[in-house]
């Protein structure tokens, strides 16, 4: 005890005025202690997300003295340094009292707030196991006097409260206030202040020890606080932190936030972000019985290309809450068809009234025959381009791609921002049906290009990013495609008149479903906004009977209606270079209507080309194919159905030189076969040879 007293006395004697030359300024201290978390703000300055960058400490933004409650300031000064406002860094009366008490066997410290701040700024002044050494006490007193000479008292108190450790990893009054009490520092009451003051001496004390120390300190206050209140509040602290960091846009925050303390303002609208997130979560709950776990939503302002909502997944319902569904690459499905038809219209190969063949098609490839089918598994014969796109028919899209060339279409898509991994030869005709993997980010940017008269611009998530607009599509062709995508009547043959796609105002929209129902999309736009939705599973497993109409479209519709709650979407104005003409379809192929045409492509009547028997070809079985019988299925139950394309009336089939029986199918027999397609005059239109293999119990068929 006497040794400690001598140390205190020596510190008192040798403490001399210190120079402030080496002291940091208050501004330098603030800069050296940034918040541990970076914050993402929406366009209105509201905190959307907070991402921790410092794993060792949790510290909030620096809290100015003016933002601290009066009960907190009064309590800390009363408990820690009663003559804080009067002394010059060292409290001689406190040192004398500490010396007296130490000599009596009740040791206590005499460090002022100034001296404690000096120890927080200089690690060499901090107490180690066994207490501070004599030279540390001397230096701490010297540093405290230097601080008092260079800083103002409010600056010292502010820095002390912002640098002190309170509990666990919490550093600074801002983090302690929000995390422990769920309050802003300005709202702290006297009970909170007493517990925080007790933590300054023992940050990691148990709730019981903390409340006991707070009770001892409470008697120093002019108006003591009941110990029962302190004990109850201390027990609440043991249950963990009260306030968690906001997490409204975690995937975007992960992309934009890099260093602790930074505040990044985004283009997002917090209100709309919440609408999109809640719509996605609501639909995921509905779809959960159909094996659907994940989804994403992206909303963009057409004029500025600014992202207004960025929902990367449906957490907490998502199967992988850290995956960013906006940037993840998935199979596109039918969402690329509008750009295929835009290219066909732009290059004047087709117009909205052009007749396309929706009939069985087989494209022979080195690896076998590619035979596209419609989603409904039915064919509609001859249809207009308008009906083909509005109804999302697959075979007309493949025929259109064959007219244009896959490589040319790949180049067209890359102009729209799609980072396709392969060339047109790799994708082949399946490119028309969305075989490439794309992201929701790319799709929304491309559809926004249609909405913006063909002008492409990279999407923006920060207001300071420049708008980089580039013409990518022909304005008139883009307008026509939008008119097709907004055609509720033409869409009804596939989707019905009443569906989530039918909004009470003008909107162009396209759905898409990938192979085996692994993904479905709904992307659409009005004159002001573009909204894209993806629904599926991040692990790639198929959904159960979920299409774009039943999966993604309800989310799209809800977000669109929220966007236009005060002002409905309006049809865009037609650009220059368009003609609107009444069109009549021969043979009542489709009802008469008005159509938009590029100047020079308009027509008053659409008449399909005369039927040419010689144009028909056998597409199945393909020439040279080998068919194998399944030994586990009775032979009478195995059938072969020949198929021609395009279908032509008046043609008949012959198998091995003999007319094919009614029903146009037969039970295959092992051996070599020849299938012939002939017209009414007996002229052979096409022939194909194939082989059937089976087990030896089946008698071989004759070969001719």
VOPA-123517 format. One record per atom (N, C-alpha, C): x, y, z. Coordinates in pm, whole numbers, plus 50000, padded with zeros to 5 digits. Example, Ala and Ser with C-alpha at 12.3 -4.5 7.8 and 13.67 -1.06 7.14 Angstrom:
<recs>
513194943150780 512304955050780 513204967050780 512854977550708 513674989450714 512905000350787 
</recs>
This chain:
<recs>
500824988150000 500005000050000 500865012650000 501895012650087 502745024550099 503525026749969 503885015549900 504605017249772 503705024149671 502405020449669 501465026849576 501295041549610 501255044549739 501125058449781 502325066649739 503505060849754 504715068149713 504685070649563 504165060849486 504095062649340 503175074249304 502035075049373 501115085949347 501735099349383 502425099649495 503065111949538 504135116349441 504935106349395 506005109649300 505415114949170 504305108649126 503655113549003 503205127849020 502715131249139 502275144849167 503455154549161 504585150449216 505735159449225 506385161849091 506555150849015 507345152248892 506495156648774 505155156348788 504325160648675 504615175148645 504985177748523 505345191248482 504595194748356 504475207448328 503795211248204 504435204148084 503605198247999 504105190647884 503795198247756 504585195447657 504385201847527 503265195047450 502535202647372 501445197147291 501865194847147 503175196247122 503655195346983 503355181846920 503485170947001 503315157546944 501885152546954 500965160447008 499585155947026 498815156346893 497965146446871 497095147246753 495985157346777 495455162746671 494335171946683 493045163846697 491975170046746 490695162846753 490265157246617 490485164946510 490125160146377 490915147946337 492205147646371 493035136046339 492595123746418 492175125746541 491695114546621 490405108946560 489505117546521 488265112746458 488585104946331 489505110046251 489845103246125 490515089746149 491235088546260 491965076146289 491075065546352 489845068846383 488935059346445 487605059146370 487625054146247 486375053746169 485425043146224 484195044046181 483215033846219 483635020346163 483315009846235 483664996346189 482764991946075 481644998546058 480704994645954 480555005745851 480425001545727 480125010845619 478615010745597 478065021845556 476625022945541 476235025845397 475175019245354 474585021645223 473305029545243 473225041145181 472055049745192 471215049045065 469935051445079 469115052644959 469215066844905 468495069844802 468595082744735 468125094244824 467385091144931 466885101345023 467725102345150 468825094945158 469685095445275 469305085745386 468335077045362 467925067145462 468875055145457 469295050345575 470215038945580 469475026345535 469995020045429 469415007645378 470134995445434 471444996545442 472234985045482 473504989545550 474004981045638 475244983845710 476094971345702 477324973045657 478204961545636 479474963345718 479744953745802 480894954745891 482184952245814 483184961145837 484474960145769 485614957245866 485414959645995 486444957346096 485974946046188 486634934646181 486204922946259 486634923646405 487534932846441 488064933146577 487244941946670 486584951846617 485854961146701 484584965346629 483554968746708 482324973846649 482144988246696 482264997446602 482215011746635 481285018646537 480435027446588 479525034946502 480195047746456 479455055946384 479975069046346 480285077346471 481195086446457 481585095446566 480365103446610 480125103946742 478955110946795 479395124246854 478935135446803 479305148446862 478695150247000 479295158847077 478835161147214 477385165947216 477015173547115 475655178947109 474605168047089 475035156047045 474095145047021 474045135247138 474665138747250 474665130247369 473675135747472 472995126747541 471985131147638 472635137847759 471935147347817 472435154147937 472605144448054 471665134948078 471885125348187 473185117448170 473535114048048 474775106648026 475985115148063 476035127448014 477185136148040 477335138948189 476225142148253 476295145148397 476745132948476 476245121148441 476575109048516 478035105348497 478535105648377 479925101948351 480875111248426 480605124148422 481485133748490 481415131648642 480225129548695 480075127448839 480815114948885 480725104448807 481335091648846 482825091448820 483265096948707 484655095448665 485555107148704 485015119448707 485915130948723 485085143148762 484795144548893 483855154948938 484335169048909 485645171448906 486165184948880 486705186248737 486085178348647 486545178148508 486605192148447 485575200148470 485505213248406 486455223448471 487005220448591 487855230048661 489355227248648 489755214548646 491205211648650 491845212848512 493155212648510 493935214148385 494575200948345 493825190348353 494315177348308 494665168148422 495105173548537 495435165548656 494645171548772 493905163148844 493095167648957 493895165649085 494505176649135 495355175449254 494555170649375 493315175449388 492505171149501 492205156149493 491935151149373 491655136849357 492895128549388 494095133649350 495325126349379 495565126049530 495315137249597 495485137549743 494515127949811 493255127849761 492265118849821 492635104249795 493145101649674 493555087949643 494725083749730 495665093249756 496815090249842 496335087249984 495375095350031 494845093250166 494165079650179 493315076450081 492585063850089 493515051950074 494535053549991 495475042549973 496225039750102 496645050550171 497335048850299 496435042150403 495105044150388 494155038050481 493795023650443 494345019250329 494045005450288 492905004150191 492445015350134 491375015150034 491895021349903 492715013749831 493335019649712 492315023149604 492515034349540 491705038149424 492515047349336 492085048249212 492825056449116 492435071049124 493215079049054 492925093349050 493055098848910 492905090048812 493045094448673 491855102848632 492125114148574 491075122748522 490625117648385 489535123448337 489075119948201 490155123648101 490855134748124 491955138748036 493025128048032 493395122848150 494435112548159 493955099348097 492695095948119 492155083548060 492135084547907 491795096447855 491815098347710 493245096847658 494205102147731 495605100747689 495985086047677 495515077747772 495815063447766 495095056747649 493905061547614 493195056047498 493915059547368 494555071247366 495265075447244 496645069147233 497265065947345 498625060547346 498635046947415 498755036047342 498725022647403 499795020447509 500905027647502 501975025647601 501585030847738 500525038847746 500085044247874 498995035747940 498575025247873 497475017247926 497985007748034 497135005148131 497504996448243 497684982148194 498714975748245 498954961748216 498634953548341 498834940648331 498584932248447 499474936748563 498894939048679 499644944148794 499574959148807 498864965848716 498724980348725 499784987648646 499655001048644 500625009148571 501935010348650 503005011048579 504305013648641 504435028648669 505425031848750 505635045748789 505845054748668 506655050148573 506945058548457 505715060348369 504825050148369 503585051548293 502675062148356 502605061948490 501765071748558 502275085948534 503595087448538 504175100648512 503845105348370 504025096348274 503755099948134 502265102548111 501405094648179 499965096648162 499535110248218 500075113848334 499755126948391 500255138148301 501465136248248 502035146248157 501175147748032 500745136147977 499915136447856 498555142747885 498005140048003 496725146048039 496805161048047 497885166248104 498055180848112 498245186747973 498975179347889 499175184247752 497855185047676 497025174847692 495715174947627 494885186747674 494875189147805 494085200247859 494575213647807 495865214347774 496395226847723 496145228847575 495955217747500 495815218747355 494365217247307 493565209747382 492185207347343 491245214747437 490045217047389 489025222547478 488415211147560 487795214647670 487165204547753 486055196847679 485185203747603 484175196047528 484815186247430 485925190147366 486595181047274 487135168847347 487675170747466 488225159647545 487105150147585 486005155347636 484895146947679 484295139447561 484145146247449 483585139847330 484465128347284 485785130647276 486695120147232 486715108547329 486685111547459 486725100847560 485525091447544 484335096947530 483145088647518 483105080947386 483725086547284 483735079747153 484815069147141 485845069647224 486945059947215 486885049247324 486125051547430 486095041947541 485475028747498 485935017847560 485355004547538 484265002347641 483124996647596 481984995247686 481664980747720 481584972247621 481254958347650 481614949747529 482374939247554 482744930447445 483524938047339 483034937547217 483704944047106 483204958147080 482284962847164 481694975947143 482644987047186 482934996047096 483805007447124 483055020147085 483055029747175 482405042447145 480965042747192 480525054447231 479205056047288 478105053147186 478355055747058 477335053346956 477005038646944 478035030146931 477805015746920 477175010247046 477665014847164 477125009747290 475655013547306 475325025847272 473945030447288 472985022747199 473325021447072 472435014646977 472384999647002 473544993747025 473584979147035 473094973847169 473354981047277 472974976047409 471584980547451 471194992647411 469924998047459 468915000647348 469354999247224 468435001847114 467995016147104 468885025447145 468545039647146 469645047747079 469285059547035 470295069146993 470935074847120 472195079147113 472845084547233 472095096247296 471335103547217 470585114947272 469425110447359 469025097647350 467865092747424 468235084947550 469505084047583 469915076347701 469415083047829 468825075047919 468365080548046 469405078048156 469065081448281 470045080548390 470395065948422 469425056948410 469715042748433 470705037548330 470465040648202 471405036748097 472785042548126 472805055348165 474075062248188 474865055948302 474195051748406 474895045448518 475525032148477 474785024148401 475335011348355 476525013548261 476415023448172 477525026448082 478735031448162 478505039448265 479605044348348 480265032848422 479445023348467 480005011648535 480835003248441 480455002848314 481214995248215 482595001248190 482745014348208 484025020848179 485135014948264 484815010648385 485825004448470 485924989548451 484794983048420 484764968548403 483884965148283 484414966448162 483584964748041 482924951048030 483604940648075 483084927148053 482614920548182 482234928548281 481714922948405 480404915748379 480104905848464 478834898748453 477684908248483 476474904948440 475334913748470 475194916748619 475434906548703 475294908748848 476364918348898 477624916248855 478714925048898 478534939048843 478024939948721 477804952948659 476744960848735 475634954348765 474564961348837 475004964948979 475814956249042 476304959349177 477194971649175 478084972549076 478964984349066 478134996849036 477154995448949 476295006848917 475535011549040 475125002149124 474425005949247 475345013849340 476615009949348 477565017349433 477795031349379 477825032449246 478045045549186 476815054449199 475635048349207 474385056049207 474285065449326 474935061749439 474815070149559 475545083449542 476425084549441 477135097149419 476265107449348 475175102749288 474345111849208 473425119949297 473095132149256 472155140349333 470805133449348 470385126349244 469135118849247 469465104249219 469635095949322 470035082049302 469015074349220 469495063649156 468655054749077 468455041949156 467245036549154 466945024349229 467765012649177 468315004849269 469114993149229 468284982949153 467014981849184 466164972149113 466074975348964 466014988248932 465974992248791 467294988948722 468404991248794 469714988148737 469874973148716 469414965248812 469524950748800 468684945448683 467484950748668 466624946348557 467224949948422 467744962148411 468354966448284 469614958348254 470394955048357 471604947048337 471254933048289 470164927348341 469734914048294 469334914648148 468684925548105 468324927047964 469564927147875 470634933347924 471864933947845 472444920147823 472234911047918 472804897547906 472124889547796 470964894247749 470254887047643 470804890147505 471774899047496 472374902447367 472014916447325 472484920147207 472254933747160 470794935747124 470364948047136 468974951347112 468724954346965 469594962046905 469364966846768 470344960546671 469824954146568 470684948246465 470884958246352 471924956146275 472184965046162 471074963646059 470694974445992 469704973345885 470244964745772 469364957145710 469794948345601 468694947845496 468554958745423 467524959745319 468064956545181 469364958345160 469964955645028 471354949645046 471444937845109 472764932345143 473634929045022 473014924444912 473834920744796 474454933144730 473694943844722 474264956044666 475284962144762 475004961244892 475964966344990 477294958944979 477244946044956 478474938244943 479294942744822 478624947944721 479324952544601 479894966644616 479204975044693 479574989144697 480404993144818 480224986344931 480904990445054 482234983345068 483274991145094 484624985445097 485374988345227 485265000245285 486055003945402 485155008545515 485605005845638 484835009845755 484665024845762 483495029145801 483225043245817 482715050245693 482845043745577 482395050645455 480865050245446 480315060345386 478875061345363 478675063145214 477995053645154 477775053845009 476295056544983 476025066844908 474655069944867 474365062744736 473295055244734 472905047744614 471725054544545 471345049044431 470175053944358 468895047244405 468995037644497 467825030144542 466825039044614 465575035244607 464505041744682 464085031944792 464305035744918 464055026645029 462625021645033 461665030145004 460255025945006 460005015344900 460495017744779 460295008144672 461074995144697 462254996444757 463024984544792 462224975444884 461544981444982 460724973545074 459534967245002 458914974444910 457784969044833 458224956944752 459364958144683 459854947144600 460234935144686 460904937544796 461334926644884 460124919344942 459134926844988 457944920545047 457144912844942 457054918144821 456334911144714 457024897944682 458354898044676 459104885844649 458904875644761 459024879944885 458884870744997 457474864845003 456484873044975 455094868344977 454884857344872 455434859344753 455264849444647 456074836844676 457254838244735 458034826444769 457314817744872 456604824044964 455814816145060 454714808344987 454094814844888 453044808144812 453594796544731 454804798144679 455384788144589 456194777344661 456394778844790 457214769144864 456744754744844 455424751644844 455014737844821 455364732544682 455734741444590 456104737144455 457614736844436 458324735944544 459774734844543 460424747244481 460064758744536 460664771444495 461214778244620 462494781944616 463144787944733 463674801844709 463954805344584 464734817444560 464094826344455 464534838844456 464044848544359 464844861344368 464624870344274 465304883244272 464444893144196 464564905944232 463794916644168 464734928344140 464594934344022 465374946143985 464434956243920 464494968743968 463634979443916 464534991043871 464254996343752 465105006743692 464235018143640 464725030343658 464125042143598 464615043043454 463695043343358 464095042943217 464905055043174 464495066943217 465145079143170 466585080243217 466855076443341 468185078443398 469025065743405 468405054243381 469065041143396 469485038643540 468855045643635 469165043943776 468375032243835 469055024143913 468405012843979 467635018044100 466355015044107 465505019744217 465285009044322 465354996444284 465214985344379 466114974044333 466824968044428 467804957444398 467644946944508 466804936944482 466554926244579 467264913844528 468414910644588 469244899744538 468714886044569 467954884444676 467284871744704 466184873944807 465454863444836 464294864644923 464564861645068 465814864245115 466144861645256 465114868545346 464704862145456 465244849645513 464684836845455 463824837645353 463244825545295 464184818845195 465204825745151 466104820745048 466914808845097 467274799945005 468104788445038 469564792345056 469954803845005 471354808345015 471334823545022 471274829045142 471004843345158 472144852245113 473344846545087 474454854845043 474584855144890 473794847044820 473864846744673 473124858844616 473694864944515 473094876544449 472344871944325 471034870444336 470234865844223 470114875844111 470424888544136 470384898544030 471534896343932 472684892243982 473874890543897 474134875943861 473454866343926 473674852343894 473224849443752 473924840643684 473634837443544 472784824843537 471674826043466 470724814943451 470274814443305 469674803243267 469224801643129 468084811343100 468154817842984 467264829142955 465834825242922 465604813142871 464254809642829 463794818742715 462514822042714 461944829742603 462184844742613 462954849242712 463124863642731 463944870242621 464644862442539 465434868242430 464634869942300 463444864242294 462664864742170 462364879042122 462034888542210 461764902142159 462934908042081 464154904942121 465314910542052 465574903341919 465174890741912 465254883441786 464294889541684 463054891841724 462084897541631 462394912241601 462964919341697 463364933141670 464404933341559 465354924041563 466384923441459 465764919941324 464804910741323 464144907041197 463374918741139 462724926741225 461974938441178 462944949441135 463974951741214 464954962141184 465634959741050 465944947141020 466614943840894 465624941940780 464324944240806 463254943440706 463084929440649 463504919340724 463234905540684 461784901940712 461234907640819 459864904640859 459204917540907 457874917240916 457144928040982 456134921941077 455404930241150 454494925041252 453404916241195 453084917941066 452024909941003 452554898040927 453864896140922 454444884840848 453914871640902 453714862140809 453204849040846 454384839540871 454354832940985 455374823241023 454724809641043 455494799341022 454984785641030 455214780141170 454114776741237 454204769941367 453784755441346 454744747541304 454504733441273 455754725641310 455664712341316 456844704441356 458074707741272 459214708741342 460464712441276 461574703841333 462414698741245 463574690941287 464794696341216 465784700641295 467024705941242 468104695441264 468624689841156 469604679141167 470964685041203 471564679941311 472874684141358 473794672041366 475074674941383 476034664041393 475714654941511 475224660641619 474914652741737 473514647041737 472744649241632 471374644341625 470434655241578 469154652341578 468154661941530 467664670641646 467544683741618 467004693241715 465564696041675 464614692541764 463204693841734 462534702741839 462434715641813 461804724641911 460314721841925 459814723942044 458394722242073 457884734542146 456594737442133 455984748142208 455734743842351 455564753642439 455314750642579 454064742142595 453054744642512 451794737242521 451854723742452 452964720742383 453134708342307 452194707742187 451494718642155 450594719042039 451154728841936 450704727541812 451124736441704 449904743641650 450104756341611 448984764641566 448984767241416 449884760841345 449914762741201 450504776141164 449874782941069 450384795841025 449884806941117 450824815141166 450484826141257 451284838441216 450794850041254 451534862441228 452664863841329 453614872341297 454714875041390 454164880541521 453124888941512 452514894341633 452024883141724 451314873641666 450794862441746 451914853541797 452954851841716 454064843141756 454794848641877 455054861941878 455764867841992 454844869242112 453624874242091 452704876142204 452384862742271 452304852042191 452014838842245 453254830942280 454434836742261 455714830242294 455834816542230 455534815742100 455644803042029 457104800241994 457524787942014 458934784541998 459354781941854 458554774141781 458974770341646 459104782541554 458154792041553 458364804041469 459634811641507 459994811741635 461224818541676 462444811641617 462444798341619 463584790941562 463654793441412 462524793541343 462524796141199 463044810341171 462694819941256 463174833641239 464684834241257 465214827141356 466654826941377 467364820641258 466794810141201 467394803941082 467424813740966 466444822640961 466404832940857 467504843240877 467834846141005 468784856941035 470224852341050 470444840341106 471764834941135 472114837041283 472434826041353 472724827041497 473874836541530 474914836841447 476064845341478 475674860041475 474814863641383 474374877541376 473554881241500 472744871841546 471934874541665 472814875641789 473864867741800 474784868841913 475404882841916 475824887841801 476384901341795 475364911741837 474114909741799 473034918941835 472834919141986 472854907542048 472684906642193 473854912942267 475044911542216 476204917542282 476134932742277 475544938342173 475334952842168 474424957542281 473584948542331 472634951842437 473194948842575 474474945342583 475114943342713 475164929042761 474694919342683 474764905342724 476184900142705 476764895242813 478124889742806 478034874842775 477724871442651 477564857542611 478924850742604 478984838442654 480264831342666 480694824742537 479764822742442 480104815042322 479604822142197 479974816642081 479554822541954 478254816241906 477754821141794 476484816341743 476494801741704 477604796841651 477684782741612 477514773641733 478054777841847 477944769741968 476484768642013 475774779842013 474384779542060 473454773441957 473714775941829 472864770641724 471444776141731 470494768241679 469104772741674 468474773941813 469044767241913 468504768242049 468674782242106 469504790542041 469674804342084 468344811842084 467464808441989 466164815241980 465294812542101 465524801342167 464694797542282 465394800142414 466484807942410 467114812342535 468064802342597 468854795142516 469824785742573 470984792542645 471384805042610 472514811242683 472144814342827 473174815242910 472974819643048 473164834743055 472194841343115 472214855943128 471864859343272 471994872043306 471644876643441 470424885643435 469764886843547 468624896143556 469094910343529 470304913543573 470894926743549 470944929643398 471424919843319 471544921643174 470174922643109 469244914143151 467924914243089 467194927443112 467254932543234 466574945143263 467204956643183 468534956543172 469194966943092 468764966242946 468604954042893 468214952342753 466764956642731 465854952742820 464454956742806 464294971842826 465124977542913 465104992042927 465494998742795 466354992242717 466744997442586 465534997942493 464704987442494 463464987742416 462564999142462 462475000942593 461615011442648 462135025342617 463435026542588 464075039642567 464335042542420 463545036542334 463685039242192 464945033742131 465465022842186 466655016442129 467965021542182 467945030542281 469175036242335 469605028142457 470755021642448 471275013542559 472125022142652 472045019142781 472895025742880 473165015942993 474405014543039 474685006143156 473885011143276 473355001843353 472565005643469 473445012243574 472865021543650 473625029343749 473075026843888 473975024943985 473555023044124 474065034344213 474875043444158 475345055144233 475045067544151 474505077844214 474085089744138 475225096744067 476465095244116 477585102044051 478085094943926 477615082643902 478025075643781 477425082543658 478205084743555 477665091743437 476705082943358 475735089143296 474825082143206 475515080743071 475815068343031 476535065742906 475575059242807 474885067542731 473855062742639 474465059942502 474075048542442 474575044542311 473435038842228 473205043642106 472165037542021 472515022941993 471565014042018 471804999741998 470744993241911 469514998241915 468414992741837 467765004041757 467105000241649 466395010141570 465165014941647 464975027941665 463835032841744 462485027641693 462275027741562 460975023441509 460745008641534 461775000341514 461624985941538 461394983241687 462054990941774 461864989341918 460424992641956 459875003041895 458495006841922 457544995741882 457764989741765 456884978941719 456924967141814 458114963341860 458234952141953 457504955342083 457614967642132 456874971542251 455374970442230 454914974342112 453494973342080 453044958742080 453884949742031 453564935442031 453514929942173 454484933842256 454564928542393 453444933942482 452834944942441 451744950742520 450364946242471 450334937642369 449064933842306 448374922942389 447434927142468 446724917842556 445894907742477 445274912342367 444414903542288 445224892342223 446334895842159 447144885542094 447764876042195 448044881042314 448644872742419 447624862942477 446344865942463 445314858142531 445234843842482 445614840942357 445544827242306 446424817942387 447514823142444 448414815042525 448204817142674 448004829842715 447974833142858 446594836642912 445594837942822 444264841942868 444164857042880 442924861942878 442714876342887 443014881743026 442714873743129 442954877943267 444144870243322 445224877343346 446434871343401 447224882343469 448264878843546 449084889243608 449734898643507 449804894643380 450414903143278 449474914343234 448184912843261 447184922443214 446994933243320 447794943843312 447684954943406 446614964843358 446114973243446 445084982943405 445654995043332 446874994243287 447495005043209 448484998743111 449005006943019 449905001842915 451194996542977 451554984242939 452814978342983 453204967442885 454454967242845 454994956742758 455694946642846 455424933842825 455954923842918 456194910542847 457194903342895 457524890042840 457894880842955 457394868642949 457774858443045 458744848742979 459354840443061 460274830343008 460454819243110 460534807043061 460774795443147 461864787043084 462894783743162 464014776143108 463704761243109 464634753543057 464464739143044 464194732643179 463224723543180 462854715843299 462374724843414 461884736643380 461354745943481 462384748943591 463614751243550 464644754843648 464614769843680 464144777843586 464084792343606 462814797543540 462214807643599 461244815043519 461384829843546 461074837343443 461334851643438 460054859343404 460024871643443 459024881043394 459704894743387 459864899743265 460534912643243 459584921443163 459374933543208 458494942443135 458724956943169 458094965643092 458344979943111 457114988143076 457104999943135 456175010543096 457025021843039 456415033143012 457195044242959 458185049643062 457965046743192 458825052443297 459755042343363 459305029743375 460085020143453 460235006843381 461314999843414 461494985943372 461664977543497 460924966343503 460954957443619 461264943343571 462214936943638 462554923143606 462494914443729 461964902243713 461834892843824 462334879243778 463124872843863 463514858843842 463064850543961 462554838643935 462154829344040 462714815544005 463234808544103 463794795244081 464484790244206 465524782244187 466324776944297 467784779244266 468524784844361 469934787544338 470734774844311 470274763444363 471014750944339 470684744644205 469804750844127 469504746143993 468474735043984 467884730944095 466884720344089 465594725644030 464854717243955 463624721943890 462524725343990 461694734843950 460464737644023 459394727743980 458314727344053 457234718044021 456054725743964 455884724543832 454754730643763 454634745643791 455744752643772 455764767243790 456264773543661 455474782143603 455864789243481 456114803843515 456554811443414 456744825643435 455454832543475 454334827343425 453034833343454 452634831143600 452924819343654 452504816243791 453594818943893 454844820343848 455944822343941 456384836743953 456944842343846 457524855743851 456514866843823 455514864043739 454594874643695 453824881443808 453314874243908 452594881344016 453464891644089 454744888744105 455654898244169 455814910444080 456044907943951 456194918743854 454974927943856 453794922043855 452554929943852 452414938343978 452734932644094 452584940044220 453554951844224 454784949844181 455754960844182 455354971544082 454924967543963 454514977243862 453344985843910 452384979643975 451224987344021 451604996744135 452584992644216 453065001744321 453775013744259 454535011444153 455235022344085 454265032344025 453125027243977 452165035843906 450905038243988 451045037744121 449875039744206 449255053444188 450075063444163 449555077044149 449425081544004 450105074643915 450055078543773 450185066043687 449155062243612 449215050043531 450215051243416 450695039843371 451595039743256 450875043943130 451565051343045 450965056342921 451695050542801 450965047842691 451635042442572 452675052342520 453795047342470 454815056342415 454355062442283 454925073742249 454615080242121 455435073642010 454825071341893 455565064841784 456665074041731 457855068541705 458935076741649 458745078641499 459615086441441 459575088641296 459915075641224 459415074441101 459735062841019 458735051541028 457575054041089 456555043641104 455305047141025 454635036840977 453345038340909 452345029040976 451135033941000 450095025441057 449055022740950 448835009840921 447935005840813 446974994940860 445784995140803 444844984140825 445304972140743 445264960440804 445744948140738 444634937740740 444444931440625 443504920340615 444284907740582 443924896740651 444614884040630 443754875040544 444304870240431 443574861440340 443224848340412 442154842140365 441684829240420 441334830340568 441024842640614 440654844840754 441674838840850 442924839740810 443994833940893 444024840341031 443854853641037 443734860941162 442754872341137 442134877741243 441164888741223 441874901041166 441174909041088 441764921441037 442074931041152 443134939141134 443544948341240 444444958941179 444814968641262 445804978441222 447174974341273 448194976841192 449554973241229 450494985041205 451594985041281 452674994541259 453704988041167 454174995841068 455174990940974 456315001040963 457514995940941 458595004840898 458235010240761 458545022840736 458245028840606 458805020440492 457935016740397 458345008540284 458034993940300 457624989540420 457284975340440 455784973340461 455014984340453 453594983140483 452864975240375 451764968840415 450944961140322 449504961540370 448574960640278 447164960940313 446584947040327 447194937340262 446684923640268 447854914040281 447674904240368 448684893940387 448114880840335 448774875340234 448314862840174 449454852740183 449244841640250 450304831640260 450714826540123 451964822640114 452464817239987 451714804539951 451514802039822 450804789839780 451484777339836 450654767539864 451204755039916 452004748139807 453204744139839 454084737139745 454394723439805 453814713039743 454034699639796 455514696339809 456304701239716 457724697439714 458504703539829 457894713239901 458614719340013 458574710740139 457654700940143 457534692540262 458724682940271 459174680740393 460284671640417 459964662840538 460524650640536 460364641440650 461344645840759 460814648440875 461674652740986 461834641841092 460934632141093 461064621141189 460374608741132 461074597241135 462454595241181 463454601741084 464534607341139 465534613741055 466294603340975 466754607540858 467504598540771 468784593640842 468994580640839 470184574840899 470074572341048 468904574841106 468774572941250 468664558241285 469004555041409 468914541341462 467974541741582 466894534141574 465924533441682 466064519941753 466024520141884 466224507941963 464974504842041 464474492442027 463304488242102 463664485842248 462724488942334 462924486842477 462414472942513 463284463842557 462834450042587 461884449242705 461814459742787 460924459442904 459504463942872 459274468642749 457944473142708 457414463542602 456174458842616 455624449742513 455734455942374 456134448142274 456314453642138 455074460842085 453864455842117 452654461942064 452424475942119 453084479042230 452914492142292 453954502342249 454864498442160 455904507542111 455524511841969 455464524741945 454984529941818 455954540441764 455944542141632 456704552541564 455714561241487 455854574441505 454964584041438 455784592141338 455574590441207 456304598641109 455804613041113 456714622441084 456374636641090 456964643640968 456154652540907 456634660740797 456614675340837 457414683640770 457424698040795 457724705240664 456944715540632 455674719040696 454594709140661 453554707840743 452504698140712 451754702140585 451474692340502 450774694940375 449654684840357 448454690040321 447324681140293 447544674240158 446984662340142 447084655040015 448314646440003 449194646540100 450374637940096 450134625540181 450774614540145 450574602040219 451924595340242 451884585340334 453104578440373 453144564240316 454364559940284 454594545940247 455774540840329 455594528540384 456654522240461 457094509740388 458364509540352 458914498240278 458104495240153 457644506040085 456944504739958 455464502239970 454934501240091 453514498340110 452864510040185 451594513140149 450924524140216 450874521840368 451074532340440 451044531540585 449594530940631 449314522440727 447954520540775 447404533440835 446104534140847 445444545840905 445994548341045 446054560841081 446614564541211 448054569241199 448674566441082 450024571241051 451054567141157 450894555841217 451904550841309 451974535741294 453064530041337 453184515541328 454064510341440 453874497241468 454694490741568 456004486741501 457114492041542 458394489541473 458854475141490 459524469941386 460124456641388 461604458241358 462454450141417 463894451341390 464204449841242 465174457441196 465604456641057 465794470340996 466074470640865 466214483240791 464884486940729 464574499940732 463284504440680 463484516840593 462524518640501 462494530640419 461114536940429 461094549740463 459844557240474 459804567140359 458644567640291 458514576140172 457304585140188 457444597440140 456364607240140 455994609739994 454714607239957 454294608539817 453064617439808 452874623639690 451684631939670 450574623839605 449474630639575 448304623539522 448594617039387 449564622339313 449904616539182 450914605239195 451304602039317 452254591239336 453704595439323 453934608639310 455304613639298 455954613939437 457174608539446 457894608339573 458394622439606 457984627539719 458404640839765 459694640039847 459754629939933 460954628240018 460994613940066 462194609140100 462344595840156 463454595840260 463354586540353 464364585340457 464544570540491 465764566740529 466064553140569 466544553040714 466134542740786 466524541740927 466564527040966 467114524441082 467284510741132 466604509641267 465914498441286 465324495141416 466064483241472 466524484441596 467214473441663 466374468541780 466394455241802 465654449441913 466224435841948 465544428342039 466094415342076 465694404741973 466284392741981 466114382241880 464744375641884 463964378241987 462634372041994 461684378241893 462034390141844 461194396841745 461664393041606 460774388441521 461174384241386 461604396341306 462664395341225 463164406841149 462164411041042 462094423741021 461224429040916 461934427940783 461194426340677 461834425440545 462514438540509 463604437740440 464304449540393 464174450440244 463994462740198 463804464640054 464724475540003 
</recs>
